[in-house]
Amino acid sequence: MNKYKKLAQNTAIFAIGSFGSKILLLLLTRLYSGNINSVDTSTKSLLEQTANFIIPIVTFSIAEAVIRYGLDREYDKKEVFTSACIVELAGMVILLLLSPLLRLLPYTDGYMTYLLAYILASSFRQLSSQFVRARDMTRLFALDGILATLSLFCFNVLFISVLHWGVHGFMLAVFLSDFCSGVFLWIVAKLWKFFDPKVLNMDVVRVMLRFSIPMIPTAVLWIITGFSDRLFVRYMDGFAVSKDVGAGAAGIYEYASKVPNLISMVSTIFFQAWNMSAITENNSSDKGEFYRRIFSAYQAFMFLGAAAMIVFVQPLSAFLIDYSRYPEYRTCYLYTPILIIAVVMMSFNQFLSSVYVATQKTSHSMWTALIAAATNIILNIILIYKWGVQGAVVATFASYFVCYLVRIVDTRKLIYFPVAHGRFFLNVIVLFAMSILAITHPAWGIIAELVLFAFMVMFNFSAVRMVLKIAGKVLGRFRRSA
């Protein structure tokens, strides 16, 4: 199959499989905001971020190696999966032995068991789902995404809305959902057939760890970039000039990120398909042209999606966030527009990271993430002190933008592909103009925002037309096979 059509088909499968689950996740946002106050929301967010911080460390990011070498025909899938399972089991033992150290974090008080269960189940599911992708079982991967989100939704409704267990209910819901998902994949995909300690190959283990270990600080640094915002906003109360800090402000910041998360959801769906194509096409002679065309179209769609969300930021925020019980959430939309642009920058960084994965240069991913994290922390200290939550928002954008500038230079030394820098910067400038209008003049500014949006549609139309053409062919293929 043509590689463009293959990419479009995989993207369509992941999108179809994710559509229903993403709708349920949107409903969960309203459930959380209607049942958990801003202080507990901050605690929930910190626990999530802590789990996400620990998972790549204790698993040695081995799931990243599973998709890279599981798709590589030079490696035996049984050896790859067995190696990954052994490494992850060792990491889980280390976690349990060192778990008392987590009590040093004040917000883990009363949640320790839930946090450990969250980490164990999420790691189990992540490894299982990545190996399913590595076997090119994309339809099963998509189906599991639907079932996992459906179970997460049901558990959340039961534990939070019905039983009113708050943060405890949220943590328990995630644990049960991820655990059930992992068991489902082991049974349906017959993963047990690929786990055999007798075939453990230490050479394969070393190759996989050499690839995955640099991914540990990479993942940790990206989490720090997102985690530090919430920590600084929450704990700079009493030190900052701005009064827009504290636990309540951190909760507002958390919900301000919900609309931008829609962009992240879309980019994640595409990246799941793109990462597979980047690995399988790594040895093709025209991979530079492949990257150029896909990245150009990807940028166009992400910019247009961001512009549309900025135009409708207030109704989107009102739809996602329940203001009835906690009216302080009404100010979330003031921080959302620039966060939307920040997430777009993060999506581009994610795309460029596929170059490091395909070429096995994961150390480059690490040091570029280090630049982003350092930028974020320094700017958080300076900007939150003066501007509170808005300072955290600007710091987030700046860190992702700096990382993009570094990666767009560095990745093209490994796989060269032309990039329209002028088009990129003009799109960013227009998005900022729309953001300023949405924040400062939310009532009448929408007229000017619509004009700017129409300009962006015309400016990016050629790239969009190419993608629509490929998508039309793929949808026609689906209809004929139905």
Summary of the structure (lengths in Angstrom):
residues: 482
radius of gyration: 22.0
end to end distance: 18.0
largest distance: 68.9
contacts: 1703
relative contact order: 0.12
helix: 84%
strand: 0%
